[in-house]
Every structure is written in structure tokens, then in C-alpha cells.
Amino acid sequence: MRVCVLGAGIVGLATAWQLNRDGHEVSVIDRAAPGAGASGGNGAQLSYSYVQPLADPAIWKQLPKLLLSPSSPLKLRPQLDPLQWRWGMAFLAACNAETSRDTTARLLAMAAQSRAAFEEMRADISPDCDFSATGKLVLYASASSLEGARRQLELQRTLGSEQRLVTPDECVALEPALASYRGQMAGAIHTPSECAADCLKVCTELLNALRARGARFMLDTEIHGFDVRGGRVAAVQTAAGDVEGDAFVMALGSASHRLGRRLGAYLPVYPLKGYSITVDVDPTPGAAPQVNVTDSARKVVFARIGSRLRVAGMAELVGHDASIPATRIETLAEATRAVFPDASRLDELHPWTGMRPATPTGVPIVGRLGAAPDNMLFNTGHGALGFTLAFGSAQRVARELDGVAVGAGAR
């Protein structure tokens, strides 16, 4: 089939990769360069076994801080935007134990599929992407937060994850660069199987491999709308002209909601704005971390990518504002100084912001939607787990495409 993928972030490129492997004729359209959206400067962690949803019962106690505190790592600023209000109400409705458990199970299943598919890609093209598999520590500052983490650990263990609670001393043994931070930790969750990689480099490597295998790319190309005939999309309308296809996949991140509405589909996808810095590390052994680290109190992640350290965090529901306030970047720099004081001189911070496309529950929208044309598939709403889930959701889209092919053949 001729399949047109809308979006050249990690989700769109992983989808194009899978469809190309399956023998389809693939085109990719994006208004920017590969990985230029939420993918390029993301947290770099591949969290296949630790996927605690943002929509959690603990959010209710945090609401006053979310709404009022300027320093909160999670921030909500109400806008005159019906989507934000509708999304926010659905998010709060999802902040209950039953939904959180269901979301955890669904995300872990997709993550396991994604790990296997990512490894197949690595075996195929050996991408230069600073990949590492050194595990992850999620740090907790208080006994009460550690107890909440223990409950999540027990749930994830029943779903196949291999993790354990570790003491501050064990944290330092696993990651010596945490030595000076020992007194700030009540404990941590250690997941030895977690990985990291530079997502932007993965995007670039996928682009090169796909081009070599015949995929067509239309970059710097704005998508305006769709030519719909007989209940099916005949073409996507772009600034460079119409692009016809037998099937289409919308992987446009937070832009999916706007274009989905043109097809009659409501996609509850809203941007969670995040920030990152990327710094060169001190090569002295024990100065910078090798293990991935998440500081749960600060909502900041640290990932080693080659000779650099990616520091990322925060989640803001503030609309589509792409500005980078100096205070947010300084927060990440200060977190780095506090947790890993010897890791880097922080001379060059390379600040970045991205709009993570999130659904209220945290479960991505993958496949067909009843209100949309039946040859338009969706792959969006991965939130902060886009890199982790991209290759698994791509495989699920590819499976659904078989049904589209049958439908097309029957017409």
C-alpha cells in the first residue's frame, strides 16, 4: 500500500520504519526537520519497566501547589481554551487508583513490545545514538513518598517488571556520583534493565535508513487539510500540493487534535510543556552518573548520552507557548548542581523546550477512531513516554493497517 505518515518525530519515524519493513511504499510529511518537535531534546530515558502515570490519586493533594506555586515542577495555568478545560477535567477524573492501575498495565505491555522492536531496529541498522543499558534509579526524598513508590513497584512486579527497593547506601554503590546526595534520599527504586539514548540521533539515523530504502520525505512542508471522498481520505493537502495514498497515519503530536477535528474526530491530546538542558560531563570516574536517575521530588530526570548529560523535567499545561523562561532552565541547572555537583561545569546548557502530546490517562491513541475516515490511523498522545513507546505503538498501527488493506480491497 501507499502509506503517508504525517509527522517526523520519533513516533512518526518509528511508524514509517515499521511500515517500510512490512513492504509498504512510505511517505513522511512534516513542517520541520526530523525530531524538531517534542523528540529532539527529550529526557533520553527509555523507561520500559517504570511507567507510573501522571494521572495518579496523589495529584489531588498537589492541586493547590499546581495552580498557585510559581516553582512547582507541575504547573497548570488556565487558558481561554475549551480543549484545556475538557482535557483537564478528564485528567482529574483519571486520577484514581483503578484508572492508574489499568493505565500502568497497558503502558507496560506496549513498552515491552517497544523494547523488542527497538532492539530489532538496532540490530538492523546499528544507529549511532549513544545507547546505554545501565539501569535506572528513581530517588525518593521521604519515607511517605517511598511507601507510595513501593506500592507502584508491587503493581509493576505483578505485571512482569523486575525492580527492587534500595537504601541510600545501595544507591551510592550503584551510582557513585550520588555520594554527596546520600543524605537527601530516603531510598530509591532500582530497575536494572532500563536504557537511554539520544532520541534526536535516533531520528536522524531512521531518516537516513528510510531514505536509503526508498521512503519519500517532504520536510519543511505545512499540512493544510485533507481531500475526503466516500468516507476515505484520498489525499493530504500540503503547501507543496496534494499527496495521495491508500492509507494515512497521523503522528503529529500535540497538533493532532487540530487536524483530527477536520476529519470529525476528537483527539484528547494536549501539550505538556517540558524543558531540558544538555551539558558536557567531567570525565573523571564518579563525577557524572552512568546510571539513569530520576529525582521524583524535583520531577527531573538525568540521562547519560555519550559524553553529555541530559537533564529534563517539568510538565506545564500552559497552551502552546514555546518560550523558554530563564527561571526554568536555572531550575534544571540547580538540580544538576544539587544532585551531581561534580558532573559538569555547566558552561553551555543548550536549553530546549518541547510540547509532549498527552492524553488525560496517559494511554496513547493508536489505530483507527470511529468518527474518522477508516483509512486514517492515529499514533499520538504518548506524553513523556514517546521515545519509550514509539516502536511498540508503530507495530500496533502496522497491524491495524492490515484491516485497512482488507477494507480497501473490498471496495
C-alpha positions as CSV (number, residue, x, y, z in Angstrom):
1,M,0.0,0.0,0.0
2,R,0.9,3.7,-0.4
3,V,1.0,4.9,3.2
4,C,1.6,8.6,4.1
5,V,2.8,9.2,7.7
6,L,2.1,12.7,9.0
7,G,4.9,13.7,11.4
8,A,8.6,13.1,11.6
9,G,9.1,12.9,15.3
10,I,10.2,9.7,16.9
11,V,6.7,8.3,16.8
12,G,6.2,9.1,13.1
13,L,9.6,7.8,12.1
14,A,9.2,4.6,14.1
15,T,5.9,4.1,12.3
16,A,7.4,4.8,8.9
17,W,10.2,2.4,9.8
18,Q,7.8,-0.4,10.7
19,L,5.6,0.1,7.6
20,N,8.7,0.2,5.3
21,R,9.8,-3.1,6.8
22,D,6.4,-4.5,6.1
23,G,6.8,-3.7,2.4
24,H,4.6,-0.6,2.1
25,E,5.5,2.4,0.0
26,V,6.0,5.1,2.6
27,S,6.0,8.9,2.5
28,V,6.6,11.1,5.5
29,I,5.4,14.8,5.8
30,D,6.4,17.3,8.4
31,R,6.6,21.0,8.7
32,A,10.1,20.8,10.3
33,A,13.2,18.6,10.5
34,P,13.0,15.1,12.0
35,G,12.9,15.3,15.7
36,A,12.4,19.0,15.8
37,G,9.3,18.9,18.0
38,A,8.9,17.1,21.3
39,S,11.5,14.4,20.4
40,G,14.8,16.3,20.0
41,G,15.7,17.3,23.5
42,N,13.6,14.9,25.5
43,G,14.7,13.1,28.7
44,A,16.5,10.4,26.7
45,Q,15.4,7.7,29.1
46,L,13.9,4.5,27.8
47,S,11.6,3.6,30.7
48,Y,10.4,0.2,29.6
49,S,9.7,-1.1,33.1
50,Y,8.8,2.1,35.2
51,V,5.9,3.9,33.7
52,Q,3.9,5.5,36.6
53,P,1.2,7.6,35.0
54,L,1.0,11.3,35.7
55,A,-2.8,10.8,36.4
56,D,-2.5,9.4,39.9
57,P,-4.6,9.8,43.1
58,A,-1.7,11.7,44.7
59,I,-2.4,14.6,42.3
60,W,-5.4,15.7,44.4
61,K,-3.2,16.7,47.3
62,Q,-1.0,18.6,45.0
63,L,-3.7,20.7,43.3
64,P,-3.2,23.9,45.3
65,K,0.5,24.0,44.5
66,L,-0.1,23.1,40.8
67,L,-2.4,26.1,40.5
68,L,-0.6,28.6,42.6
69,S,3.1,27.9,43.1
70,P,5.5,29.5,40.6
71,S,8.2,27.0,41.5
72,S,6.1,23.8,41.1
73,P,7.6,21.3,38.6
74,L,4.0,20.6,37.6
75,K,2.1,23.8,36.6
76,L,-1.4,24.5,35.4
77,R,-2.2,27.9,34.1
78,P,-5.9,28.1,32.9
79,Q,-6.3,29.4,29.4
80,L,-9.3,30.6,27.4
81,D,-9.1,27.2,25.6
82,P,-12.0,24.7,25.7
83,L,-9.6,21.9,25.0
84,Q,-7.5,22.6,28.0
85,W,-10.6,22.6,30.3
86,R,-12.1,19.5,28.7
87,W,-8.7,17.8,28.9
88,G,-8.1,18.9,32.5
89,M,-11.5,17.6,33.7
90,A,-10.8,14.3,32.1
91,F,-7.3,14.2,33.6
92,L,-8.7,14.8,37.1
93,A,-11.3,12.1,36.5
94,A,-8.5,9.7,35.7
95,C,-6.7,10.5,39.0
96,N,-8.0,7.4,40.8
97,A,-6.4,4.1,41.8
98,E,-8.3,1.9,39.4
99,T,-7.5,4.0,36.3
100,S,-3.9,4.4,37.3
101,R,-3.6,0.6,37.6
102,D,-5.2,0.0,34.3
103,T,-3.0,2.6,32.6
104,T,0.1,1.1,34.2
105,A,-0.7,-2.3,32.8
106,R,-1.4,-1.0,29.3
107,L,1.7,1.1,29.2
108,L,3.9,-1.7,30.4
109,A,2.5,-4.1,27.7
110,M,3.2,-1.5,25.0
111,A,6.7,-0.8,26.5
112,A,7.7,-4.4,26.4
113,Q,6.6,-4.6,22.7
114,S,8.5,-1.4,22.1
115,R,11.7,-2.7,23.7
116,A,11.8,-5.7,21.4
117,A,11.0,-3.6,18.3
118,F,13.7,-1.1,19.2
119,E,16.3,-3.8,19.6
120,E,15.3,-5.2,16.2
121,M,15.9,-1.8,14.7
122,R,19.3,-1.5,16.4
123,A,20.3,-4.9,15.2
124,D,19.3,-3.9,11.6
125,I,21.0,-0.5,11.2
126,S,23.3,-0.1,14.3
127,P,22.4,3.5,14.8
128,D,25.0,5.9,16.3
129,C,22.8,7.2,19.1
130,D,24.8,7.0,22.4
131,F,22.7,4.0,23.5
132,S,23.3,2.6,27.0
133,A,21.7,0.0,29.2
134,T,22.9,0.9,32.7
135,G,19.6,0.8,34.5
136,K,17.7,3.5,36.4
137,L,17.3,4.8,40.0
138,V,14.2,6.7,40.9
139,L,15.0,8.7,44.1
140,Y,12.6,9.5,46.9
141,A,13.2,12.1,49.5
142,S,10.7,11.0,52.2
143,A,9.5,7.8,53.8
144,S,5.9,8.5,52.7
145,S,6.9,9.0,49.0
146,L,9.0,5.9,49.2
147,E,6.0,4.0,50.5
148,G,3.9,5.2,47.6
149,A,6.7,4.0,45.2
150,R,6.7,0.6,46.9
151,R,3.0,0.2,46.1
152,Q,3.7,1.1,42.4
153,L,6.7,-1.3,42.4
154,E,4.5,-4.2,43.7
155,L,1.9,-3.5,41.0
156,Q,4.5,-3.4,38.3
157,R,6.1,-6.6,39.6
158,T,2.8,-8.4,39.1
159,L,2.9,-7.2,35.5
160,G,6.4,-8.5,34.8
161,S,8.8,-5.7,35.8
162,E,12.0,-6.5,37.7
163,Q,12.7,-3.9,40.3
164,R,13.7,-3.5,43.9
165,L,13.7,-1.0,46.7
166,V,17.2,0.1,47.6
167,T,18.7,2.1,50.5
168,P,20.6,5.3,50.2
169,D,23.9,3.3,50.7
170,E,22.8,0.9,47.9
171,C,22.1,3.9,45.7
172,V,25.6,5.2,46.1
173,A,27.0,1.7,45.5
174,L,25.1,1.5,42.2
175,E,25.9,5.1,41.2
176,P,28.9,6.6,43.0
177,A,28.2,10.1,41.6
178,L,25.3,10.2,44.1
179,A,27.7,10.1,47.1
180,S,27.2,13.8,48.1
181,Y,23.4,13.5,47.8
182,R,23.1,10.5,50.1
183,G,21.6,12.4,52.9
184,Q,18.8,13.8,50.7
185,M,17.4,10.3,49.9
186,A,15.1,8.1,51.8
187,G,15.6,5.4,49.3
188,A,15.0,4.5,45.6
189,I,13.6,2.1,43.2
190,H,16.2,0.4,41.1
191,T,15.3,-1.0,37.7
192,P,18.4,-2.7,36.2
193,S,17.1,-3.2,32.7
194,E,16.3,0.5,31.8
195,C,18.2,2.2,28.9
196,A,18.9,5.6,27.4
197,A,19.8,7.0,24.0
198,D,19.9,10.3,22.2
199,C,16.4,10.5,20.6
200,L,17.4,13.2,18.0
201,K,20.2,10.9,16.8
202,V,17.8,8.0,16.5
203,C,15.5,10.2,14.4
204,T,18.4,11.2,12.1
205,E,19.5,7.6,11.7
206,L,16.0,6.4,10.9
207,L,15.7,9.2,8.3
208,N,18.9,8.1,6.6
209,A,18.0,4.4,6.7
210,L,14.5,5.0,5.4
211,R,15.7,7.2,2.6
212,A,18.2,4.6,1.6
213,R,15.3,2.1,1.4
214,G,13.1,4.2,-0.8
215,A,11.0,6.2,1.6
216,R,10.0,9.7,0.4
217,F,10.3,12.7,2.8
218,M,8.6,16.0,2.4
219,L,10.1,18.2,5.2
220,D,9.5,21.8,5.8
221,T,6.1,21.2,4.4
222,E,2.9,22.5,6.1
223,I,-0.2,20.3,6.2
224,H,-3.3,22.3,5.4
225,G,-6.1,19.7,5.4
226,F,-7.5,16.6,3.6
227,D,-9.3,15.6,0.5
228,V,-12.0,13.2,1.7
229,R,-14.1,11.2,-0.7
230,G,-16.6,8.5,0.0
231,G,-15.7,8.3,3.6
232,R,-12.0,7.8,3.0
233,V,-9.0,10.2,2.8
234,A,-7.9,10.4,-0.8
235,A,-5.0,12.8,-0.2
236,V,-3.5,15.1,2.3
237,Q,-3.3,18.7,1.3
238,T,0.0,20.4,1.8
239,A,1.8,23.6,0.8
240,A,3.6,21.6,-1.8
241,G,0.4,20.1,-3.3
242,D,-1.8,17.1,-2.6
243,V,-0.2,13.8,-1.6
244,E,-2.3,10.8,-2.4
245,G,-2.2,7.5,-0.6
246,D,-4.1,4.3,0.2
247,A,-3.8,4.9,4.0
248,F,-2.6,7.7,6.3
249,V,-1.1,7.8,9.8
250,M,-1.4,10.9,11.9
251,A,1.6,11.1,14.2
252,L,1.6,14.9,14.7
253,G,1.9,15.1,18.5
254,S,0.0,18.0,20.0
255,A,-1.0,19.2,16.5
256,S,-3.1,16.0,16.1
257,H,-6.1,17.5,17.9
258,R,-6.5,20.4,15.4
259,L,-6.1,18.3,12.3
260,G,-8.1,15.4,13.7
261,R,-11.1,17.8,14.1
262,R,-11.0,18.4,10.4
263,L,-11.8,14.7,9.9
264,G,-14.6,14.7,12.5
265,A,-12.5,13.0,15.2
266,Y,-12.0,14.3,18.8
267,L,-8.5,13.5,20.0
268,P,-8.0,14.4,23.7
269,V,-4.3,15.4,23.2
270,Y,-2.9,18.4,24.9
271,P,0.7,19.6,25.2
272,L,2.6,19.1,28.4
273,K,5.4,21.6,28.1
274,G,8.8,20.3,29.3
275,Y,12.3,21.6,29.3
276,S,15.8,20.2,29.1
277,I,19.5,21.1,29.2
278,T,22.3,19.1,27.7
279,V,25.8,19.6,29.2
280,D,29.3,18.2,28.7
281,V,30.4,16.0,31.6
282,D,33.6,15.8,33.7
283,P,35.3,12.6,32.5
284,T,36.7,11.9,36.0
285,P,35.3,8.5,37.2
286,G,32.5,9.0,39.7
287,A,31.9,12.7,38.8
288,A,29.0,12.2,36.4
289,P,26.4,9.5,36.5
290,Q,26.4,6.4,34.3
291,V,23.1,5.1,35.6
292,N,19.9,6.9,34.6
293,V,18.4,8.8,37.6
294,T,15.0,10.4,38.3
295,D,14.6,12.7,41.2
296,S,10.9,12.3,42.0
297,A,10.7,15.3,44.3
298,R,12.0,17.7,41.7
299,K,10.4,15.8,38.8
300,V,13.7,15.9,37.0
301,V,15.4,13.1,35.0
302,F,19.1,12.7,34.3
303,A,20.4,10.5,31.5
304,R,23.9,9.9,30.3
305,I,24.2,10.1,26.5
306,G,27.8,9.6,25.5
307,S,30.0,12.4,26.9
308,R,26.9,14.5,27.7
309,L,24.3,14.6,30.4
310,R,20.7,15.3,29.5
311,V,18.7,16.9,32.3
312,A,15.0,17.2,31.7
313,G,11.8,17.9,33.6
314,M,8.7,19.8,34.5
315,A,5.2,19.5,33.0
316,E,3.2,22.6,32.2
317,L,-0.3,22.9,30.9
318,V,0.1,26.4,29.5
319,G,-1.1,26.1,26.0
320,H,1.3,26.2,23.0
321,D,3.7,28.8,24.3
322,A,7.2,27.7,23.1
323,S,9.2,30.3,25.0
324,I,12.0,29.2,27.4
325,P,11.9,31.2,30.6
326,A,15.4,31.6,32.2
327,T,14.0,30.5,35.5
328,R,13.0,27.1,34.3
329,I,16.5,26.5,32.8
330,E,18.1,27.7,36.0
331,T,15.9,25.2,37.9
332,L,17.4,22.4,35.9
333,A,20.9,23.7,36.3
334,E,20.4,24.0,40.1
335,A,19.0,20.4,40.2
336,T,22.2,19.3,38.5
337,R,24.4,21.1,41.0
338,A,22.4,19.7,43.9
339,V,22.3,16.0,42.8
340,F,25.5,15.7,40.9
341,P,27.7,18.7,42.0
342,D,30.9,17.4,40.2
343,A,29.2,16.2,37.0
344,S,29.7,19.3,34.8
345,R,31.0,22.9,34.8
346,L,27.6,23.8,33.2
347,D,29.4,26.2,30.8
348,E,27.0,25.5,28.0
349,L,23.4,24.5,28.9
350,H,21.8,24.1,25.4
351,P,18.3,24.9,26.7
352,W,15.4,23.3,25.0
353,T,11.6,23.1,25.3
354,G,9.1,20.6,23.8
355,M,5.4,20.1,23.8
356,R,4.8,16.5,24.9
357,P,1.4,15.3,23.5
358,A,-0.5,13.8,26.3
359,T,-3.9,12.2,26.8
360,P,-5.7,12.5,30.1
361,T,-5.0,8.9,31.2
362,G,-1.5,8.7,29.7
363,V,-2.5,5.9,27.3
364,P,-1.7,6.8,23.6
365,I,-4.3,6.9,20.9
366,V,-3.2,4.2,18.5
367,G,-5.2,2.9,15.5
368,R,-8.5,3.9,14.0
369,L,-11.2,6.1,15.5
370,G,-14.8,5.5,14.7
371,A,-15.6,9.1,13.7
372,A,-12.6,9.5,11.3
373,P,-12.3,8.0,7.8
374,D,-11.4,4.4,8.0
375,N,-8.1,4.7,6.2
376,M,-6.8,7.3,8.6
377,L,-4.9,5.8,11.5
378,F,-3.6,7.7,14.6
379,N,-0.5,7.3,16.6
380,T,-0.3,10.1,19.1
381,G,-0.7,11.1,22.8
382,H,2.3,9.4,24.2
383,G,3.1,12.1,26.7
384,A,6.5,11.8,28.3
385,L,6.9,8.3,27.1
386,G,7.1,8.9,23.3
387,F,10.6,7.6,22.9
388,T,9.8,4.6,25.1
389,L,6.6,3.6,23.4
390,A,7.3,4.7,19.8
391,F,8.3,1.4,18.3
392,G,5.6,-0.6,20.1
393,S,2.8,1.7,19.0
394,A,4.2,1.6,15.5
395,Q,3.8,-2.2,15.4
396,R,0.2,-1.8,16.6
397,V,-0.5,0.7,13.8
398,A,1.0,-1.7,11.3
399,R,-1.3,-4.5,12.5
400,E,-4.3,-2.3,12.1
401,L,-3.3,-1.3,8.6
402,D,-3.9,-4.9,7.6
403,G,-7.6,-4.3,8.3
404,V,-7.5,-1.1,6.2
405,A,-6.0,-3.1,3.4
406,V,-8.8,-5.6,3.5
407,G,-11.4,-2.8,3.5
408,A,-9.7,-1.1,0.6
409,G,-9.6,-4.4,-1.4
410,A,-13.3,-5.0,-0.7
411,R,-14.4,-1.6,-2.2
